[in-house]
Amino acid sequence: MEFDPRVDLCFQITGQTLPVDHGFALYGAINHVLPCIHEDREIGLKLIRGRYIGNGILDISPKSELILRLPASRIAIYIALAGKTLEVIGHRLGVGIPNTRTLMPSVALSSPLVTTKNGTEQARFEAEIKNQMENLGLKGRIAIGKRRTFQVHGKQVVGYSVLVSELTAEESIRLQENGLGGRRKMGCGVFEAWGL
């Protein structure tokens, strides 16, 4: 099988504000424009960054980006988002021209939100994350952070922020390519260099 490296496809976005809890709605908005994302098991979506201004709302700065982590062979499909407008729970996002970034190794990686099945209790969540890391051949040190909830189909889903440190360069890339937990198309379990 041919090697198909994962890359980050990064779109500049225009817009004013976005709810902090936007992962599921953003996935839905992309699905409306590109329905193929629904069946695509190789896609990860990063939550859009912004400055918290209160009432669960982010101010989207001019530097905010919509970032999809995907196999390089899929770029041609998802580049079609450029020039589209996404409606995310009453907030409009204009999607600009993208660029790609290769995954770079980092000793420590973090994800703001990771979810697992039956992950509402921290001990069970931690055991599941350790198991997934073992299956990926990753030996890093895990630190479970803040418990967070987000909405999927009107239901509250529980997740945690996760920091994985003491990774080798190879392990770091493997974790970025595979992620941990589920709901990756909704912004969960996608890892990047800690402190970014």
N, C-alpha and C positions, 0 to 999 in steps of 0.2 A: 504494500500500500504506500502511495506517495506521501511524503511528509507535507503537512499543510499547517504551517505555523499560525498561531493565534496572533491577532493584532488588535489594537484599539482604533476603531473608525470614529473620528472625533468631528462632530458638526458644531460650528458656531451657531448660537441661537439668539434670536431677538425676542423680547417679551419683557413684561414688567415684573410680574410676581408668579409664584407657584406655591401650592401647599407643601409643607414639609413632607407630609405623607402622600407622595405622588407616584410611587413606583407602579402600583397596579393600574392607575389611570393613564400613566404615560405609556405603559405596555399596550393598553387598550387603544390609545390614540394612534400608536404606530401600527397596530394590527388593522385598524380601519383603513390606513393608507397602503400597507403592505401585508395582506392577510397571510402570506407565506411564513411570517414569524411565528404564527400559532403552532405550526408543525415542526419548526426548526429547533432541534434539541441542542444545537451547538452555540446558541447565542446567549451572551450575558449583557445586561444593561446596567450602567452605573447610575446611581441617583444623581440628579442634577444639583450642583452646589450653588449656594447663594448665601446672603446675609439674613439671619433671622430678624424679623421686624415685629414679632408678636402675633398673637392669635393664630398660631400654627402656619404662618405665612413666611416665605422666603422672598427677599428682594433679589431678582436675578441680575447679577452684575453683567457688564459688557463682556466679561471674560468667561461667563458660564458656557458650558458645552453639554451637548447630548453625546454620550459616548457608548458605543456598542463594542463589546469584545467578541470577536468572531474569527473563524478560520479565514485566512487570506483569500481563499478561493470564493468566498461569499461576498467580497467587497462589491463586485459588479451588481449584485442583487440589491443590496441595502443602500448603495449610493443614490438610488432613486428617491430617497427621502429628501435630498437637497431640493430646495425651492418650495417645499410643501409647508402647509400650516397645520399644526397639531392643536386640537382642542383638548385641554387637560382640565377637567372639572371646572369649566368656565374660564379658564386662563388660556390665552392664545400664545403659541410658540411658533415663531418663524424659523425654519431650518435652513441654515446657510450651506456654503460649500465646505465639504469635509477635507480633512487630511488624515493620514494614518500615522500611528506611532507603534513602534515595535515594543514588545515587552522587555523590560530591563530587569536584571536580577537585583534583589535587595535583601539584606540580611533579615529585615523585619518587614512584614506585610500586615495590613489591617483591612477589615471590612466593617463598615458602620452597622451592618445588619445581616445576620445569618440566621436562617430558620431550618429546623429539622422536624420530622414527624415526631409527635409526642414530646416536643421540646419545651413545653411550658415550665417544667421543673429544671432548674439549672443543672442539677447533678446528672439527670438523664441526657440533657442537651450536651453536656461536657463529654459524657461517655460516648455519645454518638459521633461527636466531632473527632475525638481521639481515634475511634474506629475507622472513620473515613480517611483520616490522615495516614493511619497504618496501611489501609488498602492502597493508598497512593504512594507508599514508600517514603513518607515524610517524617523526619525525626525532630522537627522544631519544637520549641517550648510554646505552649498555648496559654494565653491569658484571656479569660472571659470577662467582658466589660458590662456596660449598662444593659439592663433589660429594656426592650422597646416593643411597642405594639404598632401594627399597621393594619389597614383595612383591605380585605379581599372579598368582593361580592357582599359588602356590608357586614362581614364578620371580622372580629379582631383576631389577628394572628400574632403570636409572640415570637420574638427573636432577640438576639443579643449581639452586641459589638464583639468582635474577636480580633485579637492580635496574635500573630504567630512570629516568633523570633528565633534566632540562632539557626537560620536556614543556610544551606549551601547554595551556590549560584544555580545549580541544576534543580534543587528542590524548590527554590523560589520561582523559577519559570514554570515548573510543574504545577505548583499551587495556583499561580496566576492563570494558567491555561485551563485548569479543571475546576477551580473554586471549591467551596464546601457548602453542604446543605442544599436546599431546593429553592424554587422560585427565582432562579437567576434572571429570568426575563423581566422580573419585577424589581430588580435592583438589589437582590439579596445574594450574599455569598461571593461577590466579586471582590477580589483582593488587589490592592495597590500598595506601593511603597509607603511605609508608615511615616506620618508627619507631612505627607503631601497636601 
